[in-house]
Amino acid sequence: MSARTEQNEQSVQSEQRDLMVQTVHPGRFAGKAAVVTGAAQGIGLAVARRLAAESAELTLVDRSELVHEAAAALGAQARAVTADLETYAGAEAAATAALERHGRIDVLINNVGGAINFKPFVEFSAAEIEAELTRSLLTTLFSCRAVLPAMTDQGHGVIVNVSSAATRGVHRIPYSAAKGGVNALTASLAVEYAGSGIRVVATAPGGTEAPARRISRGTPPPRTAQQSSWFQAHIDQTVASSLLKRYGTLDEQAAAICFLASDEASYITGTVLPVAGGDLG
């Protein structure tokens, strides 16, 4: 492929991604109360913005105070709640706050998670393994448990869990295991609560471009060339596993999540949708 042809192709792809930013569906979530976790930045913030543009009433949850800034930017339809979803008490407090405001929870987007360390499995300490499972599995389990009684009582609801294509990945094995757990709980909850009118689905994002994080995940900076190479290996593997050979955008992830949360996906439950350029995870 010539340099000019490659540039043209990249320009077309960029224009297509820019167009997606504008492809919202006004009114799609009118009359719906939605909770978005991990909403202070990244995918969670992109989802919150799209849901707001599509008329949802929002409760944005994060343990960072930045979530209040995010909610303020969305106007009166959004409320922020600071809570640590790595504890059940935090998840319960967030659900209670949403119910106090809206009287119901129609949609829950479980977005909290993310790998903390990137290195061969044998380099992980026991404490680091537990931290990965808590961050990327227990947060979703706790939040599901917190909202399900209200959804069951009202006879309807949608839970969208954000998993990962990294269930097959290198140098983040505890994270991969946690997201595999998210896939399993998605399938099992869908079976158990279908009779209650509740759909449970998930997306599996691949590598996703995002602005620099304003609040760190806690990933320690590499101190040696070896640690830098371990981190780079997971990036290289992510791109190589994608048929499109690129990272996705925040808007591409948000579009898939909001589709699954909407009534347009009313006949979809118990499944995980890979959003990873062809990487099935």
Residue frames relative to the residue before (quaternion, step in Angstrom):
aa qw qx qy qz dx dy dz
M 1.0000 0.0000 0.0000 0.0000 0.00 0.00 0.00
S 0.4191 -0.7070 0.5053 0.2631 3.60 -0.82 0.95
A 0.6478 -0.5187 0.3800 0.4086 3.56 -1.26 0.42
R 0.6579 0.5130 -0.3217 0.4478 3.60 0.99 -0.85
T 0.6467 0.5134 -0.3206 0.4640 3.59 0.97 -0.85
E 0.6501 0.5117 -0.3142 0.4657 3.56 0.97 -0.84
Q 0.6398 0.5187 -0.3226 0.4664 3.58 1.01 -0.80
N 0.6476 0.5194 -0.3150 0.4600 3.57 0.98 -0.86
E 0.6547 0.5136 -0.3096 0.4601 3.56 0.97 -0.90
Q 0.6539 0.5026 -0.3113 0.4720 3.56 0.99 -0.85
S 0.6282 0.5367 -0.3328 0.4545 3.59 1.08 -0.74
V 0.6422 0.5128 -0.3187 0.4722 3.59 1.00 -0.85
Q 0.6549 0.5082 -0.3161 0.4614 3.58 0.93 -0.90
S 0.6439 0.5191 -0.3211 0.4614 3.57 1.01 -0.83
E 0.6548 0.5058 -0.3137 0.4658 3.59 0.96 -0.85
Q 0.6344 0.5255 -0.3325 0.4591 3.58 1.01 -0.77
R 0.6687 0.4871 -0.3029 0.4732 3.59 0.97 -0.82
D 0.6266 0.5268 -0.3364 0.4655 3.59 1.06 -0.74
L 0.6313 0.5348 -0.3313 0.4535 3.58 1.03 -0.79
M 0.6231 0.5562 -0.3466 0.4270 3.58 1.00 -0.78
V 0.5797 0.5867 -0.3806 0.4183 3.59 1.06 -0.68
Q 0.7254 0.4448 -0.2351 0.4697 3.57 1.03 -0.80
T 0.6160 0.5862 -0.3439 0.3984 3.59 1.20 -0.37
V 0.1985 0.7502 -0.5981 0.2001 3.54 0.31 1.28
H 0.3440 -0.7299 0.5581 0.1935 3.55 -1.29 0.32
P 0.2524 -0.8089 0.5082 0.1541 3.59 0.14 1.25
G 0.8167 0.2526 -0.2002 0.4788 3.54 -0.92 0.94
R 0.4468 0.7176 -0.4555 0.2792 3.60 1.21 -0.17
F 0.7778 0.2682 -0.1539 0.5472 3.60 1.08 -0.66
A 0.2407 0.7850 -0.5333 0.2034 3.58 1.14 0.54
G 0.8162 0.2107 -0.1777 0.5079 3.57 -0.87 0.95
K 0.6136 0.5396 -0.3512 0.4571 3.60 1.27 0.10
A 0.2516 -0.7375 0.6104 0.1421 3.55 -1.10 0.82
A 0.0404 -0.8269 0.5594 -0.0419 3.56 -0.60 1.18
V 0.2065 -0.7384 0.6311 0.1179 3.52 -1.18 0.75
V 0.0637 -0.7830 0.6186 0.0148 3.58 -0.86 0.99
T 0.1925 -0.7903 0.5720 0.1057 3.58 -0.67 1.08
G 0.7810 0.2525 -0.2265 0.5245 3.55 -1.16 0.58
A 0.3248 0.8205 -0.4157 0.2200 3.55 1.17 0.71
A 0.4889 0.6943 -0.4289 0.3081 3.61 1.20 0.01
Q 0.8077 -0.0083 0.0424 0.5880 3.59 1.12 -0.55
G 0.7835 0.3921 -0.2372 0.4197 3.55 -1.33 -0.02
I 0.8357 -0.1425 0.1243 0.5157 3.55 -1.12 -0.75
G 0.6400 0.5479 -0.3368 0.4205 3.59 0.91 -0.83
L 0.6660 0.4853 -0.2974 0.4821 3.57 0.95 -0.85
A 0.6372 0.5206 -0.3303 0.4625 3.60 0.99 -0.78
V 0.6379 0.5118 -0.3212 0.4775 3.59 1.03 -0.77
A 0.6478 0.5251 -0.3197 0.4499 3.58 0.92 -0.90
R 0.6596 0.5087 -0.3123 0.4567 3.57 0.92 -0.85
R 0.6702 0.4830 -0.3092 0.4712 3.58 0.94 -0.83
L 0.6457 0.5114 -0.3291 0.4617 3.60 0.93 -0.80
A 0.6357 0.5182 -0.3290 0.4680 3.59 1.01 -0.76
A 0.6598 0.5024 -0.3027 0.4696 3.58 0.99 -0.83
E 0.7212 0.3931 -0.2307 0.5216 3.57 1.24 -0.48
S 0.6437 -0.6352 0.2626 0.3364 3.54 1.25 0.79
A 0.3922 0.7072 -0.5051 0.3014 3.63 1.11 0.43
E 0.3538 -0.6404 0.6246 0.2730 3.52 -1.35 0.42
L 0.1653 -0.8672 0.4697 0.0030 3.54 -0.55 1.20
T 0.0959 -0.7003 0.6994 0.1056 3.47 -1.35 0.61
L 0.1401 -0.7997 0.5823 0.0419 3.55 -0.54 1.22
V 0.1022 -0.8206 0.5622 0.0003 3.56 -0.72 1.10
D 0.2215 0.7355 -0.6216 0.1536 3.53 -1.03 0.88
R 0.4705 -0.6604 0.4826 0.3311 3.57 -1.13 0.38
S 0.6013 0.5408 -0.3518 0.4715 3.57 1.33 -0.16
E 0.5159 -0.6402 0.4772 0.3103 3.57 -1.06 0.76
L 0.4912 0.6642 -0.4278 0.3669 3.60 1.22 -0.25
V 0.5503 0.6262 -0.4011 0.3797 3.58 1.16 -0.45
H 0.6073 0.5474 -0.3625 0.4473 3.61 1.11 -0.54
E 0.6119 0.5316 -0.3320 0.4824 3.57 1.10 -0.69
A 0.6532 0.5168 -0.3103 0.4582 3.58 0.96 -0.88
A 0.6729 0.4916 -0.2984 0.4653 3.58 0.91 -0.88
A 0.6377 0.5377 -0.3323 0.4401 3.58 0.94 -0.84
A 0.6512 0.5282 -0.3146 0.4450 3.58 1.02 -0.77
L 0.6850 0.4788 -0.2774 0.4739 3.59 1.20 -0.51
G 0.5339 -0.6703 0.3844 0.3432 3.57 1.24 -0.11
A 0.8174 -0.3293 0.2010 0.4277 3.51 -1.40 -0.19
Q 0.6257 0.5677 -0.3499 0.4047 3.61 1.13 -0.47
A 0.7207 0.3991 -0.2344 0.5161 3.60 1.28 -0.19
R 0.0806 -0.7642 0.6389 0.0346 3.51 -1.12 0.83
A 0.2913 -0.7641 0.5531 0.1592 3.55 -1.03 0.80
V 0.0668 -0.7593 0.6466 0.0309 3.52 -1.18 0.73
T 0.2148 -0.7488 0.6086 0.1505 3.58 -0.84 0.94
A 0.1925 0.7645 -0.5881 0.1808 3.55 -0.80 1.07
D 0.3623 -0.7010 0.5711 0.2260 3.55 -1.14 0.67
L 0.2062 -0.8305 0.5101 0.0867 3.55 -0.19 1.29
E 0.4967 0.6154 -0.4496 0.4153 3.57 1.24 0.19
T 0.6924 0.3454 -0.2720 0.5721 3.57 1.31 0.10
Y 0.5450 -0.6119 0.4455 0.3606 3.58 -1.10 0.60
A 0.5907 0.5745 -0.3687 0.4302 3.59 1.07 -0.66
G 0.6530 0.5098 -0.3113 0.4657 3.58 1.01 -0.78
A 0.6560 0.5056 -0.3094 0.4672 3.57 0.97 -0.86
E 0.6562 0.5100 -0.3064 0.4641 3.56 0.97 -0.85
A 0.6419 0.5201 -0.3230 0.4617 3.59 1.01 -0.80
A 0.6472 0.5135 -0.3205 0.4634 3.59 0.98 -0.78
A 0.6584 0.4983 -0.3093 0.4718 3.58 0.94 -0.87
T 0.6427 0.5263 -0.3204 0.4554 3.57 0.97 -0.84
A 0.6455 0.5227 -0.3188 0.4565 3.59 0.96 -0.84
A 0.6572 0.5023 -0.3104 0.4684 3.58 0.97 -0.84
L 0.6723 0.4948 -0.2964 0.4640 3.58 0.96 -0.85
E 0.6275 0.5350 -0.3423 0.4503 3.58 1.02 -0.71
R 0.6968 0.4656 -0.2775 0.4697 3.56 1.04 -0.73
H 0.8287 0.2652 -0.0976 0.4831 3.58 0.79 -1.02
G 0.4118 -0.7129 0.4742 0.3121 3.57 1.14 -0.52
R 0.7849 0.1098 -0.0635 0.6065 3.57 1.26 -0.04
I 0.1865 -0.7221 0.6429 0.1744 3.56 -1.35 0.16
D 0.1915 -0.8119 0.5454 0.0818 3.56 -0.40 1.23
V 0.8022 0.1116 -0.0087 0.5865 3.57 1.05 -0.82
L 0.0530 -0.7551 0.6521 0.0420 3.55 -1.07 0.83
I 0.1046 -0.7603 0.6387 0.0549 3.56 -0.86 1.02
N 0.1690 -0.7964 0.5773 0.0629 3.58 -0.47 1.25
N 0.0375 0.8516 -0.5164 0.0823 3.54 -0.02 1.32
V 0.5072 0.6631 -0.4389 0.3322 3.62 1.14 -0.32
G 0.4732 0.6415 -0.5070 0.3279 3.56 -0.96 0.87
G 0.3221 0.7435 -0.5556 0.1866 3.52 -1.30 -0.11
A 0.5093 -0.6576 0.4651 0.3032 3.53 -0.94 0.91
I 0.3107 -0.7522 0.5572 0.1649 3.55 -1.06 0.81
N 0.8112 0.1546 -0.0478 0.5619 3.57 0.85 -1.01
F 0.1592 -0.7794 0.6034 0.0553 3.54 -1.16 0.71
K 0.4261 0.6606 -0.4984 0.3656 3.55 -0.19 1.32
P 0.6733 -0.4692 0.3517 0.4505 3.60 -1.21 0.25
F 0.6491 -0.5761 0.3356 0.3663 3.56 -1.06 0.81
V 0.6841 0.5034 -0.3088 0.4280 3.59 0.90 -0.86
E 0.6021 0.5555 -0.3595 0.4468 3.59 1.27 -0.16
F 0.5652 0.6025 -0.3834 0.4130 3.60 1.27 -0.24
S 0.3453 -0.6972 0.5842 0.2311 3.55 -1.05 0.77
A 0.6668 -0.4794 0.3711 0.4333 3.57 -1.26 0.24
A 0.6550 0.5150 -0.3141 0.4551 3.59 0.96 -0.84
E 0.6511 0.5099 -0.3170 0.4643 3.60 1.02 -0.74
I 0.6181 0.5294 -0.3436 0.4686 3.59 1.05 -0.71
E 0.6653 0.5003 -0.3018 0.4648 3.57 0.88 -0.91
A 0.6411 0.5318 -0.3298 0.4442 3.59 0.98 -0.79
E 0.6475 0.5123 -0.3219 0.4633 3.61 1.00 -0.79
L 0.6713 0.4913 -0.3017 0.4658 3.59 0.93 -0.88
T 0.6400 0.5180 -0.3287 0.4627 3.57 0.99 -0.76
R 0.6871 0.5016 -0.2857 0.4411 3.58 0.85 -0.98
S 0.8416 0.2750 -0.0943 0.4553 3.58 0.73 -1.05
L 0.7321 0.3368 -0.2539 0.5349 3.61 1.24 0.03
L 0.7193 0.4579 -0.2824 0.4395 3.58 0.66 -1.05
T 0.5855 0.5730 -0.3790 0.4303 3.61 1.06 -0.61
T 0.6794 0.4727 -0.2831 0.4845 3.58 0.97 -0.84
L 0.6340 0.5237 -0.3277 0.4652 3.59 0.97 -0.83
F 0.6773 0.4993 -0.2952 0.4525 3.58 0.84 -0.98
S 0.6878 0.4843 -0.2978 0.4514 3.60 0.87 -0.92
C 0.6123 0.5265 -0.3486 0.4758 3.59 1.04 -0.70
R 0.6631 0.5100 -0.3055 0.4549 3.57 0.88 -0.95
A 0.6716 0.5276 -0.3003 0.4246 3.58 0.99 -0.82
V 0.7628 0.3875 -0.2180 0.4696 3.62 0.96 -0.77
L 0.5523 0.6689 -0.3921 0.3062 3.60 1.10 -0.57
P 0.6173 0.5346 -0.3888 0.4267 3.68 0.88 -0.61
A 0.6711 0.4833 -0.3029 0.4736 3.60 0.93 -0.85
M 0.6554 0.5029 -0.3219 0.4624 3.60 0.93 -0.81
T 0.6402 0.5219 -0.3226 0.4622 3.57 1.03 -0.79
D 0.6579 0.5160 -0.3072 0.4544 3.59 0.94 -0.88
Q 0.7266 0.4245 -0.2533 0.4771 3.58 0.95 -0.82
G 0.4622 -0.7370 0.3984 0.2906 3.57 1.29 -0.19
H 0.7769 0.1855 -0.1642 0.5788 3.56 1.19 0.40
G 0.2699 0.7519 -0.5802 0.1589 3.53 -1.31 0.31
V 0.1871 -0.7526 0.6203 0.1178 3.52 -1.31 0.42
I 0.0913 -0.7572 0.6450 0.0489 3.55 -0.99 0.91
V 0.0600 -0.7685 0.6366 0.0239 3.55 -0.86 1.02
N 0.1664 -0.7882 0.5893 0.0613 3.54 -0.58 1.20
V 0.2792 -0.7386 0.5859 0.1824 3.57 -0.99 0.80
S 0.1230 -0.8012 0.5855 0.0107 3.53 -0.40 1.32
S 0.3851 -0.7104 0.5225 0.2721 3.61 -0.89 -0.83
A 0.4814 -0.6284 0.5270 0.3090 3.53 -1.23 0.56
A 0.5600 0.6348 -0.3741 0.3788 3.59 1.27 -0.21
T 0.3493 0.7063 -0.5324 0.3092 3.59 1.14 0.46
R 0.7036 0.1946 -0.2159 0.6484 3.53 1.38 -0.07
G 0.3772 0.7207 -0.4925 0.3094 3.54 0.01 1.26
V 0.4239 -0.6931 0.5215 0.2605 3.53 -1.30 0.26
H 0.8606 0.2131 -0.1551 0.4358 3.51 -1.35 0.55
R 0.7187 0.3039 -0.2723 0.5630 3.58 1.12 0.71
I 0.0774 0.8680 -0.4874 0.0551 3.55 1.08 0.79
P 0.6663 0.4786 -0.3468 0.4547 3.68 0.77 -0.74
Y 0.6219 0.5218 -0.3295 0.4822 3.59 1.07 -0.73
S 0.6377 0.5245 -0.3234 0.4622 3.58 0.96 -0.88
A 0.6494 0.5098 -0.3112 0.4707 3.58 0.98 -0.85
A 0.6382 0.5277 -0.3279 0.4546 3.59 0.97 -0.82
K 0.7022 0.4530 -0.2784 0.4735 3.58 0.87 -0.90
G 0.5707 0.5443 -0.3846 0.4798 3.59 1.16 -0.44
G 0.6222 0.5308 -0.3233 0.4760 3.55 1.12 -0.70
V 0.6184 0.5333 -0.3383 0.4678 3.58 1.04 -0.73
N 0.6375 0.5168 -0.3281 0.4677 3.58 0.98 -0.79
A 0.6696 0.5006 -0.3002 0.4592 3.59 0.95 -0.87
L 0.6845 0.4637 -0.3129 0.4676 3.60 0.87 -0.83
T 0.5718 0.5745 -0.3795 0.4461 3.60 1.14 -0.55
A 0.6917 0.4752 -0.2786 0.4670 3.57 0.83 -0.99
S 0.7059 0.4771 -0.2760 0.4448 3.57 0.86 -0.95
L 0.6421 0.5051 -0.3293 0.4734 3.59 0.98 -0.76
A 0.6154 0.5520 -0.3502 0.4404 3.58 1.03 -0.75
V 0.6539 0.5009 -0.3069 0.4767 3.57 1.00 -0.84
E 0.7205 0.4855 -0.2584 0.4224 3.56 0.81 -1.05
Y 0.8080 0.3078 -0.1374 0.4832 3.60 1.00 -0.78
A 0.3549 0.7362 -0.5058 0.2762 3.61 1.20 0.21
G 0.6675 0.5158 -0.2988 0.4463 3.57 1.00 -0.81
S 0.6596 0.4802 -0.3014 0.4935 3.58 1.27 -0.25
G 0.5705 -0.6259 0.3693 0.3827 3.56 1.29 0.17
I 0.5598 0.6092 -0.3736 0.4193 3.58 1.25 0.36
R 0.2033 -0.7517 0.6167 0.1153 3.54 -0.94 0.96
V 0.0650 -0.7746 0.6284 0.0304 3.57 -1.08 0.78
V 0.0747 0.7959 -0.5868 0.1292 3.55 -0.60 1.20
A 0.1710 -0.7817 0.5882 0.1168 3.57 -1.28 0.10
T 0.2380 -0.6896 0.6460 0.2247 3.50 -1.36 0.28
A 0.2238 -0.7456 0.6111 0.1433 3.55 -1.27 0.47
P 0.1711 -0.8175 0.5425 0.0899 3.60 0.09 1.25
G 0.3278 -0.6727 0.6191 0.2384 3.47 -1.29 0.54
G 0.7749 -0.2552 0.2251 0.5326 3.57 -1.16 -0.50
T 0.0722 -0.8225 0.5638 -0.0214 3.57 -0.83 0.97
E 0.4078 -0.7014 0.5340 0.2379 3.54 -0.86 1.03
A 0.1173 0.7842 -0.6013 0.0987 3.56 -0.98 0.83
P 0.5864 -0.5503 0.4377 0.4023 3.58 -1.17 0.43
A 0.6706 -0.4693 0.3751 0.4351 3.54 -1.27 0.32
R 0.4976 -0.6724 0.4625 0.2939 3.55 -0.90 0.92
R 0.3652 -0.7250 0.5424 0.2164 3.56 -0.96 0.90
I 0.7380 0.1974 -0.1479 0.6281 3.56 1.25 -0.46
S 0.4059 -0.7465 0.4744 0.2302 3.57 -0.61 1.11
R 0.4980 -0.6217 0.5149 0.3166 3.55 -1.26 0.51
G 0.5589 -0.5905 0.3993 0.4237 3.55 1.23 -0.35
T 0.3915 0.7147 -0.4887 0.3117 3.57 1.26 0.25
P 0.3644 -0.7388 0.5137 0.2400 3.60 -0.64 1.03
P 0.5063 -0.6352 0.4732 0.3409 3.62 -0.99 0.72
P 0.5370 -0.6243 0.4418 0.3560 3.62 -1.01 0.69
R 0.2614 -0.7839 0.5506 0.1187 3.54 -0.95 0.94
T 0.7763 0.2291 -0.1269 0.5734 3.58 1.23 -0.36
A 0.6475 -0.4973 0.4005 0.4161 3.56 -1.28 0.26
Q 0.6116 0.5577 -0.3454 0.4423 3.58 1.07 -0.71
Q 0.6686 0.4890 -0.2991 0.4736 3.59 0.92 -0.88
S 0.6254 0.5264 -0.3354 0.4683 3.59 1.04 -0.70
S 0.6653 0.4985 -0.3052 0.4645 3.57 0.97 -0.82
W 0.6078 0.5375 -0.3556 0.4639 3.60 1.07 -0.64
F 0.6616 0.4945 -0.3067 0.4731 3.57 0.94 -0.87
Q 0.6683 0.5043 -0.3071 0.4525 3.60 0.89 -0.89
A 0.5998 0.5848 -0.3616 0.4092 3.58 1.07 -0.70
H 0.6691 0.4839 -0.3254 0.4607 3.62 0.93 -0.74
I 0.6145 0.5248 -0.3495 0.4742 3.61 1.11 -0.58
D 0.6585 0.5115 -0.3091 0.4574 3.57 0.89 -0.95
Q 0.6676 0.4993 -0.3057 0.4599 3.58 0.94 -0.85
T 0.6222 0.5499 -0.3354 0.4449 3.59 1.03 -0.77
V 0.6887 0.4599 -0.2816 0.4847 3.58 0.86 -0.93
A 0.6575 0.5229 -0.3154 0.4413 3.59 0.93 -0.86
S 0.6800 0.5015 -0.2913 0.4487 3.59 1.05 -0.73
S 0.6203 0.5280 -0.3391 0.4706 3.58 1.24 -0.33
L 0.4434 -0.6905 0.5002 0.2765 3.57 -0.84 0.94
L 0.6886 0.4742 -0.2769 0.4736 3.58 1.12 -0.62
K 0.3242 -0.8051 0.4507 0.2087 3.57 1.35 -0.05
R 0.6673 0.4186 -0.3449 0.5105 3.54 0.86 0.97
Y 0.5261 -0.5594 0.5186 0.3761 3.50 -1.35 0.10
G 0.4563 -0.6523 0.5266 0.2982 3.54 -1.25 0.44
T 0.4676 -0.6448 0.5160 0.3152 3.55 -1.33 -0.05
L 0.6507 -0.4972 0.3959 0.4156 3.55 -1.27 0.31
D 0.6726 0.5014 -0.3101 0.4473 3.59 0.94 -0.79
E 0.6109 0.5302 -0.3588 0.4658 3.59 1.08 -0.60
Q 0.6538 0.4920 -0.3145 0.4813 3.59 1.02 -0.72
A 0.6709 0.5072 -0.3019 0.4488 3.58 0.89 -0.92
A 0.6238 0.5545 -0.3446 0.4298 3.59 1.00 -0.77
A 0.6752 0.4857 -0.2953 0.4702 3.59 0.94 -0.88
I 0.6479 0.5205 -0.3202 0.4547 3.58 0.96 -0.85
C 0.6996 0.4684 -0.2833 0.4593 3.57 0.85 -0.93
F 0.5822 0.5503 -0.3791 0.4632 3.60 1.10 -0.54
L 0.6917 0.4782 -0.2880 0.4582 3.58 0.79 -0.98
A 0.6646 0.5051 -0.3010 0.4611 3.58 1.12 -0.64
S 0.6533 0.5585 -0.3002 0.4139 3.57 1.20 -0.52
D 0.6453 -0.5171 0.3987 0.3965 3.55 -1.33 0.22
E 0.5129 0.6303 -0.4260 0.3977 3.60 1.22 -0.23
A 0.7208 0.3900 -0.2273 0.5260 3.59 1.20 -0.50
S 0.2312 0.8443 -0.4650 0.1324 3.58 1.21 0.47
Y 0.7215 0.3895 -0.2507 0.5147 3.62 1.18 -0.37
I 0.5887 0.5366 -0.3740 0.4751 3.57 1.22 0.51
T 0.2513 0.7443 -0.5954 0.1685 3.56 -0.79 1.03
G 0.8016 0.3266 -0.2259 0.4470 3.54 -1.22 0.50
T 0.6499 0.5200 -0.3102 0.4593 3.57 1.25 0.19
V 0.3034 -0.7157 0.6004 0.1878 3.52 -1.35 0.43
L 0.2050 -0.7926 0.5670 0.0904 3.57 -0.68 1.12
P 0.2879 -0.7524 0.5598 0.1942 3.62 -0.53 1.09
V 0.0454 -0.7585 0.6500 0.0104 3.57 -0.96 0.94
A 0.4147 0.7280 -0.3944 0.3775 3.49 0.66 1.24
G 0.6103 -0.6079 0.3521 0.3660 3.57 1.04 0.70
G 0.7558 -0.3667 0.1978 0.5051 3.58 1.11 0.64
D 0.5388 0.5695 -0.4226 0.4548 3.58 1.25 -0.04
L 0.2536 -0.8103 0.5149 0.1184 3.58 -0.54 1.15
G 0.4632 -0.7130 0.4317 0.3012 3.58 1.25 0.00
